[in-house]
């Protein structure tokens, strides 16, 4: 697959693969960690998750600007890797749960998240700018789209295994401490300690039943309080240790980048020129403006894709935890079980579908029928709308959030088949492969040379703005029937597809 691509592609991909492994260890468990650690209810945890995810991308604008101004892309990337490692270290340090000093532990957690976000801002967009320059060589120019698809595939190899590692570490620690995993128990433990489980309620009866299954022999306030404290502390300590795996991955990524950075180009050395009929000419101001207009038009459209797609770590994870039958794999020393397991399907599908999508586009290109990059993005929007349409159909008849809370959670028999989520992730992944790597490719091709890092940062900022609205999805999830929640995303993505389709010819002209 890499035969006809520049040699630096593999080095950049491997460096990003380690970073993505660490990132997705964290992101697979972050929302559930916040809710369990701090006893959050409603949208509290989702707001922190949304703001963090928005900063992850929005700070790439700052990182891109720093690199463009200083012309030190590689040192900026290195600094980003180091900062992210420090951030994961702050998250990995175990603190007592339930939290006794919220004024210290919560700010420390937020500091760790901000450090990761800022480090990612220095790293992500600038590495993409470096990869883009590999394809500025005319020998590789026609392979830019497939190059970014391969880059995207390699980094998803890291993301593919990370949720499983997070679950293995968390569940191993829970088992090692004499307990078993239960998706509903952390929430019920917090509700019991907060006094929100009413006497005689179905929710309290379910908590008592689950506590008994964990070995509690006397059902009274004192024994249940002791159990709730201990179970929460063990459960969240397992999360802290899982964050530790991200530190190892980051250090590996740092070593790979430092060893290979001399093989990578430097966008700072690119001349501000273009090829015309009369030879090499300077890029005039009018063309720079046209390119920027086109880029910002695409940024505005993909906002809606990221707002929808990144619900995988938000309400799709909540749906997996609260409405879906758990996948269970006995590994001997622990059981692979938890909502986080479902997040491994998206990167798994990326890895296996990327060669298929590249082959399809190659087959179409050989026949002169390959869609342009803007048209591919529009098609991806429609495919993403289909994915949420599947969720809407599969959620008809399920109780809403208030009804589920009153029952203390759903029994396994009441939950939906895991294939609903797996099928949704499969379709979403197809949409992702039409949008994310090709969007990065489009940005690298169209960006004026002096703004390469900045425009990659703007692409990620558009994603960040979409991620900032993730908590809105949680509000829908908690207050609307489930099928109506998913329908909102169907409408948003369908509208984006129509808008993108209307701009295709103009974007095609600008990209030539």
C-alpha positions in Angstrom: 0.0 0.0 0.0 2.9 2.4 0.8 4.9 1.5 -2.3 4.2 4.6 -4.4 4.0 7.0 -1.5 6.8 9.2 0.1 8.9 7.4 2.7 8.1 10.0 5.4 4.5 8.9 5.4 5.2 5.8 7.5 7.3 7.7 10.1 4.6 10.4 10.6 1.9 7.7 10.7 3.7 5.7 13.4 4.3 8.8 15.5 0.6 9.7 15.3 -0.4 6.1 16.0 1.1 6.1 19.4 -0.4 9.5 20.3 -3.8 8.3 19.1 -3.5 5.1 21.2 -3.0 7.2 24.3 -5.7 9.7 23.4 -8.4 7.0 22.8 -7.5 5.2 26.0 -8.5 8.4 27.7 -11.5 9.4 25.5 -13.0 5.9 25.7 -13.5 6.2 29.5 -13.5 10.0 30.1 -17.3 10.7 30.3 -18.0 7.6 32.4 -14.9 8.4 34.6 -16.2 12.0 35.2 -19.7 10.8 36.1 -18.4 8.1 38.4 -15.6 10.0 40.1 -17.5 13.2 40.8 -21.1 11.8 41.0 -22.2 14.0 38.2 -25.8 13.8 37.0 -27.5 15.3 34.0 -25.3 17.3 31.7 -22.5 18.2 34.2 -20.1 15.5 33.0 -21.1 16.1 29.4 -20.3 19.8 29.6 -16.8 19.1 30.8 -16.4 16.4 28.1 -17.7 18.8 25.4 -15.5 21.7 26.4 -12.5 19.5 26.6 -13.1 18.0 23.2 -13.7 21.4 21.8 -10.4 22.6 23.2 -8.6 19.5 21.8 -9.4 20.9 18.3 -9.7 24.6 18.8 -6.3 24.9 20.4 -4.9 23.5 17.1 -5.6 26.9 15.8 -3.2 28.3 18.4 -0.7 25.5 17.7 -0.8 26.2 14.0 -0.4 29.9 14.5 2.6 29.3 16.7 4.3 27.1 14.2 3.5 29.4 11.2 4.9 32.4 13.1 8.0 30.8 14.5 8.6 28.5 11.5 9.5 25.8 14.0 7.0 23.0 13.2 9.0 20.1 14.5 9.9 21.6 17.9 6.2 22.6 18.3 5.1 19.0 17.6 7.7 17.7 20.1 6.5 20.2 22.8 2.9 19.0 22.2 3.9 15.3 22.8 5.6 16.2 26.1 2.7 18.3 27.3 0.2 15.6 26.6 2.3 13.1 28.6 2.2 15.5 31.6 -1.6 15.8 31.3 -2.1 12.0 31.3 0.2 11.8 34.4 -2.1 14.2 36.2 -5.2 12.1 35.4 -3.4 8.8 36.2 -2.6 9.7 39.9 -5.2 7.9 42.0 -7.3 10.1 44.4 -10.0 8.9 46.8 -13.5 8.4 45.6 -16.1 9.6 46.6 -14.1 12.8 46.3 -13.5 14.4 49.8 -12.0 17.6 48.6 -13.8 18.7 45.4 -12.0 22.1 45.4 -8.7 20.4 44.8 -9.4 17.2 42.9 -11.8 18.6 40.3 -9.4 21.5 39.4 -6.5 19.1 39.2 -8.5 16.9 36.8 -9.4 19.9 34.7 -5.8 21.0 34.6 -4.8 17.6 33.3 -7.5 17.8 30.6 -6.4 21.3 29.6 -2.8 20.3 29.4 -3.7 17.4 27.1 -5.8 19.7 25.0 -3.1 22.3 24.6 -0.4 19.7 23.9 -2.7 18.2 21.2 -3.2 21.7 19.8 0.6 22.0 19.3 0.8 18.5 17.9 -2.1 17.4 15.7 -2.5 20.2 13.0 1.2 20.7 12.6 1.9 17.0 12.0 -0.9 17.1 9.4 0.8 20.1 7.7 4.1 18.1 7.6 2.3 15.2 6.0 0.6 17.5 3.5 4.0 18.8 2.3 5.1 15.3 1.5 2.6 15.4 -1.4 3.6 18.8 -2.7 6.2 17.0 -4.7 4.7 16.7 -8.2 5.7 13.0 -8.2 3.2 12.3 -5.4 0.6 15.0 -6.0 -2.1 12.7 -7.5 -1.8 10.4 -4.4 -2.6 13.1 -1.8 -6.1 11.7 -1.0 -5.0 8.1 -0.7 -2.0 9.2 1.3 -4.1 10.9 3.9 -6.4 7.9 3.9 -3.5 5.6 4.7 -2.2 8.1 7.3 -5.7 8.0 8.9 -5.8 4.2 8.7 -2.4 3.8 10.5 -3.4 6.2 13.4 -6.6 4.2 13.8 -4.6 1.1 14.5 -3.6 2.8 17.7 -7.2 3.8 18.4 -8.5 0.3 17.7 -6.8 -1.4 20.7 -6.9 1.5 23.2 -10.5 1.1 24.4 -9.9 -2.6 25.0 -6.8 -1.8 27.0 -8.7 0.7 29.1 -11.5 -1.8 29.8 -9.0 -4.6 30.6 -7.1 -2.5 33.1 -10.2 -1.2 34.8 -12.0 -4.5 35.0 -8.8 -6.4 36.1 -8.5 -4.0 39.0 -12.1 -4.3 40.0 -11.8 -8.1 39.9 -8.5 -8.1 41.7 -10.2 -6.2 44.6 -12.9 -8.9 44.9 -15.7 -7.2 42.9 -17.3 -7.8 39.5 -18.0 -5.2 36.8 -21.5 -3.7 36.7 -22.5 -1.0 34.3 -25.3 0.3 36.6 -23.6 0.1 40.0 -21.4 3.2 39.9 -24.3 5.4 39.1 -26.5 3.8 41.8 -23.7 4.0 44.4 -23.5 7.7 43.8 -27.2 8.2 43.9 -27.4 6.2 47.2 -24.7 8.3 48.8 -26.4 11.5 47.6 -29.7 10.4 49.1 -31.6 10.3 45.8 -32.8 6.7 46.0 -36.2 6.9 47.6 -37.3 4.2 50.1 -39.4 1.6 48.4 -38.4 2.7 44.9 -37.6 0.3 42.1 -34.2 2.0 41.8 -33.3 1.3 45.5 -34.4 -2.3 45.2 -32.2 -2.7 42.2 -29.2 -1.2 44.0 -29.8 -3.6 47.0 -30.0 -6.5 44.6 -26.7 -5.6 42.8 -25.0 -5.0 46.1 -26.1 -8.4 47.3 -24.6 -9.9 44.1 -21.3 -8.3 45.0 -21.2 -10.0 48.4 -23.1 -7.6 50.7 -24.8 -9.8 53.3 -26.6 -7.3 55.4 -29.0 -4.8 53.7 -29.0 -1.7 55.9 -27.9 1.9 55.6 -24.5 1.4 57.2 -23.4 -1.7 55.2 -24.7 -0.2 51.9 -22.9 3.1 52.6 -19.6 1.2 53.3 -20.1 -0.9 50.1 -20.9 2.2 47.9 -17.7 4.0 49.1 -15.5 1.0 48.5 -17.0 0.0 45.1 -16.7 3.6 43.8 -13.1 3.9 45.0 -12.1 0.6 43.4 -13.9 1.4 40.2 -12.4 4.8 39.7 -8.9 3.7 40.7 -9.1 1.2 37.8 -9.9 4.2 35.6 -6.8 6.1 36.9 -4.6 3.1 36.2 -6.0 2.9 32.6 -4.9 6.6 32.1 -1.4 5.3 32.9 -1.5 3.3 29.7 -1.8 6.5 27.8 1.5 7.7 29.3 3.3 4.7 28.0 1.8 5.2 24.5 2.8 8.9 24.5 6.4 8.1 25.4 6.6 5.6 22.6 5.2 8.2 20.1 7.7 10.8 21.3 10.6 8.4 20.7 9.4 7.5 17.2 9.0 11.2 16.2 12.4 12.2 17.6 14.1 9.3 15.8 12.4 10.0 12.5 11.9 13.8 12.4 14.9 14.4 10.1 13.2 12.3 7.4 10.2 14.6 7.4 9.9 17.9 5.5 9.4 21.3 7.1 6.4 23.4 5.9 8.3 26.5 6.8 10.7 26.0 3.9 7.9 25.9 1.3 7.9 28.8 -1.1 4.8 30.9 -1.7 4.4 30.0 -5.4 2.1 28.2 -7.8 2.6 26.8 -11.3 1.0 28.7 -14.1 1.3 28.6 -17.9 4.2 31.0 -17.9 6.1 29.0 -15.3 6.4 29.8 -11.6 4.5 32.9 -10.5 3.7 34.3 -7.1 0.3 33.5 -5.6 -1.7 36.7 -5.9 -4.0 38.1 -3.2 -7.2 37.3 -5.1 -6.4 33.6 -5.3 -5.4 33.6 -1.6 -8.8 35.0 -0.8 -10.7 32.6 -3.0 -8.9 29.7 -1.3 -9.6 31.0 2.1 -13.3 31.5 1.3 -13.5 27.9 0.0 -11.8 26.5 3.1 -14.1 28.3 5.5 -17.2 27.3 3.6 -16.1 23.6 4.0 -15.3 24.3 7.7 -18.8 25.6 8.2 -20.4 22.4 6.8 -18.2 19.8 8.5 -19.1 21.4 11.9 -22.4 19.4 11.7 -20.6 16.2 10.9 -18.3 16.5 14.0 -21.2 17.5 16.2 -22.9 14.3 15.2 -19.9 11.9 14.8 -18.3 12.7 18.1 -21.4 11.7 19.9 -19.7 8.2 19.8 -17.9 9.2 23.1 -20.9 11.0 24.5 -24.5 9.8 24.1 -23.7 6.7 22.0 -21.5 5.6 25.0 -24.3 6.4 27.4 -26.7 4.4 25.2 -24.2 1.5 25.2 -24.0 1.7 29.0 -27.7 2.1 29.7 -29.6 0.5 26.8 -27.4 -2.1 25.2 -26.6 -5.7 26.0 -22.9 -5.9 27.0 -20.4 -7.8 24.9 -18.5 -10.2 27.2 -15.1 -11.9 26.5 -13.5 -13.9 29.3 -9.7 -13.4 29.2 -9.0 -15.6 32.2 -7.5 -12.9 34.4 -10.4 -10.6 33.8 -13.6 -10.2 31.7 -13.6 -7.8 28.7 -17.0 -6.1 29.4 -18.2 -2.5 29.4 -19.7 0.3 27.2 -16.2 1.3 26.3 -15.7 -1.9 24.3 -18.1 -0.6 21.6 -15.7 2.3 20.8 -13.2 -0.1 19.4 -15.4 -0.9 16.5 -15.0 2.5 14.8 -11.2 2.4 14.5 -11.4 -1.3 13.7 -13.7 -0.5 10.8 -11.4 2.3 9.7 -8.4 -0.1 9.5 -10.3 -2.7 7.5 -12.4 -0.4 5.3 -9.7 2.0 4.3 -8.2 -0.4 1.7 -11.7 -1.0 0.4 -12.4 2.7 0.0 -9.0 3.4 -1.6 -9.6 0.5 -4.0 -13.1 1.8 -4.9 -11.8 5.3 -5.6 -8.9 3.8 -7.6 -11.3 1.7 -9.7 -13.4 4.8 -10.4 -10.4 6.9 -11.2 -9.2 4.3 -13.8 -12.6 4.8 -15.5 -12.6 8.6 -15.2 -15.5 8.5 -12.8 -13.9 9.2 -9.4 -15.8 11.9 -7.5 -13.9 15.1 -6.5 -13.0 15.5 -2.9 -15.8 18.0 -2.2 -18.3 15.6 -3.7 -16.9 12.8 -1.5 -17.5 14.9 1.5 -21.1 15.6 0.5 -21.7 11.9 0.0 -20.2 11.2 3.5 -22.7 13.6 5.1 -25.6 11.6 3.6 -24.0 8.3 4.8 -23.7 9.7 8.3 -27.4 10.7 8.3 -28.2 7.1 7.4 -26.3 5.9 10.5 -28.4 7.9 12.8 -31.5 6.9 10.9 -30.6 3.3 11.9 -30.3 4.4 15.6 -33.7 6.1 15.3 -35.4 3.0 14.0 -33.7 0.7 16.6 -34.7 3.0 19.5 -38.5 3.0 18.9 -40.3 1.6 22.0 -37.3 2.1 24.4 -38.1 4.0 27.6 -36.8 7.6 27.9 -34.2 8.7 30.4 -36.7 9.5 33.2 -38.5 6.2 32.8 -35.2 4.3 32.9 -33.9 6.2 36.0 -37.2 5.3 37.8 -36.5 1.6 37.2 -32.9 1.9 38.4 -31.7 0.7 35.0 -32.8 -1.9 32.5 -32.4 -5.6 32.9 -30.4 -7.4 30.2 -33.6 -8.8 28.7 -34.9 -5.2 28.2 -31.7 -4.0 26.5 -31.2 -3.9 22.7 -28.9 -6.2 20.7 -25.3 -4.9 20.5 -25.5 -5.3 16.7 -27.6 -2.0 16.6 -24.6 0.0 17.8 -22.1 -2.1 15.8 -24.1 -1.5 12.6 -24.3 2.2 13.4 -20.6 2.4 13.9 -20.0 0.6 10.6 -22.0 3.1 8.6 -20.6 6.0 10.6 -17.1 4.8 9.7 -17.9 4.8 6.0 -19.0 8.4 6.4 -15.9 9.2 8.3 -13.6 7.8 5.6 -15.4 10.1 3.0 -15.0 13.2 5.2 -12.2 13.2 7.7 -9.0 12.1 5.9 -10.3 13.6 2.6 -11.1 16.9 4.3 -7.6 17.1 5.7 -6.3 16.3 2.2 -8.5 19.1 0.8 -7.1 21.6 3.4 -3.5 20.7 2.6 -4.1 21.1 -1.1 -6.0 24.4 -1.1 -4.3 26.2 1.8 -2.1 29.1 0.8 1.5 28.1 1.7 1.9 30.8 4.3 -1.2 29.6 6.2 -0.7 25.8 6.1 -0.4 25.2 9.8 -3.2 27.8 10.5 -5.6 26.3 8.1 -5.1 22.8 9.5 -5.8 24.4 12.8 -9.0 26.0 11.5 -10.1 22.5 10.2 -9.6 21.2 13.6 -11.3 24.2 15.2 -14.4 23.5 13.1 -14.4 20.1 14.6 -13.8 21.7 18.0 -16.9 23.9 17.7 -18.9 20.8 16.8 -17.5 19.1 19.8 -18.3 22.0 22.0 -22.0 21.4 21.3 -21.8 17.7 22.3 -23.6 18.5 25.6 -26.6 19.6 23.6 -26.8 15.9 22.5 -26.9 14.9 26.1 -29.8 17.3 26.8 -31.7 15.8 23.9 -30.9 12.3 25.1 -32.2 13.0 28.6 -35.4 14.9 27.6 -36.7 13.5 24.3 -37.8 10.1 23.3 -34.6 8.3 22.1 -35.8 7.9 18.5 -36.4 11.7 18.3 -32.9 12.4 19.7 -31.3 10.5 16.8 -33.7 12.1 14.3 -32.3 15.5 15.1 -28.9 14.3 13.9 -30.5 12.9 10.7 -32.0 16.3 9.9 -28.7 18.2 10.6 -26.6 15.9 8.5 -29.1 15.8 5.6 -29.2 19.6 5.5 -25.3 19.7 5.5 -25.3 17.2 2.6 -27.6 19.5 0.6 -25.5 22.6 1.3 -22.2 20.9 0.5 -23.6 19.5 -2.7 -24.7 23.0 -3.8 -21.0 24.2 -3.4 -19.3 21.3 -5.2 -18.7 23.0 -8.6 -17.3 26.1 -7.0 -15.0 24.1 -4.6 -13.8 22.0 -7.6 -12.7 25.1 -9.5 -10.9 26.6 -6.5 -9.0 23.3 -5.9 -7.7 23.0 -9.4 
